[in-house]
Amino acid sequence: MKITRVIHPIGQGGFYTETLSSGSQTINVVYDCGGFDKNGQRKMKRYLDSYLKGPEKKTVKGFKKNIEAVFVSHFHADHINGLQYLLENANVRYLVIPQLTEESVAEAMVYNFCLTGTHNLINQFLVRLYGRINSDNENEEWPKIIQVDDRGDNRIPDAFNPDFGDNDDISLKAWNLRDNEQIEISELKNGLPFGTIFHCGKWLYIPFNSIVANVGEKRKELMQKLKDEFGGNFTIKELPGLLKKIRVKECKKIYKEIFGDKHNSYSMTLFSGTVNGHSYSRIHCKMFHECDEFCHCHPRTYHYCCNPNFLYTGDFEPKGNVGALKVYYSPLWNKIASIQVPHHGSKDNFDEALYENPVRGIISVGNGNTYHHPNVDVLMKMYDQSCKPIVVTEDKSSIKIYQYEV
């Protein structure tokens, strides 16, 4: 099996894709779909055109790119401002998301309004997504939506060695670890049962919906605050319009009063890799030279490393929560070689425990962003732990393309 992993140059956001191929079969997988700046939808659409239609932006009439699965870390604008365009212009089979409740949708909408000020299209998309989840009517315009609930204190069994048989089919499938058997994804109606992982042949995709312990109460508090502000109950469908009636400044005040600076209170991480964590692999460096302890070679050459395992984190809040990740991913934790640095290298989202093993830390960040990401102290601490920071901005030359053979 060949795997190509691309860290896309979308600046302040997150857009990561993988292409798996085996024999004549090829599938595409996406993690998050947002970027550039706080109102970056237009730029994101232009960039997605190059992904969906190729560099020449040509396509056969009526043809859409096939995407097996899109995994979403959370619903803040900088991670989903291209999601609607992607779903409309590609054939997406599965959409895997953190479990959506009325309170979690309201929190995302308020945050997005505070972030973008006037942009309402993202919140309107969330209205439709929430409506689709709570509707019994099948709609061909939507992919199969799979919600991942809070994993709590559960964990992957230590004796983790799933037997997928000799099936070379690399389409996305669900596997129940407790019963050691495959289950039909079509049967996943009320969330992802604990003990269930995804796999494409021997390649694993394991989501973990990490939620800070008290976020449920804070979301309820926010809902009550909004009801007080708007003079009574309201529906999710009405919320985008209601938010426009109050000033952004007041909206930020309400949000900060409840969440403070800890607005990244949930983010679904995703393990992508193999069970043993070792394979023959190649890293293709395009238009740049990435050297580390594995290689010393010329630009545009293939670099060799031994571990393709990657952990996507979105805007994961590691302080006080790395332990939960370690517990859930315990059989795989020491086999993770690369990690997406959460929240663009923010100092508020740094915990040394997250960088004990990885040799690469991928940072998606905007040039000259007002948040001063990535934080210098974060970069220095990563270096101290022998985890090399690799920065990808909106500059096209900063794209990173990793190619593996498993």
Secondary structure, DSSP 8 states (H G I E B T S, - for coil): -EEEEEE---BSSEEEEEEEEETTEEEEEEEEEE-BSTTTHHHHHHHHHHHHHTTTT---TT--EEEEEEE-S---HHHHTTHHHHHHHEEEEEEEEE---HHHHHHHHHHHHHHHSS--HHHHHHHHHHHHHT--S--TTS-EEEEE-B-TT----SS-----TT----S-EEEETTTTEEE-GGG--SS--TTEEEEETTEEEEEEEEE-TTHHHHHHHHHHHHHHHHTS---TTTHHHHHHTS-HHHHHHHHHHHHTT----EEEEEEEE-SS----EEEE--SS---BTTB---TTSEEEES---EEE-TT---TTTHHHHHHHTTTTGGG--EEE-GGGG-GGG--GGGGSS-SEEEEE--TT-TT--S-HHHHHHHHHTT-EEEEE-SSGGG-EEEEEE-
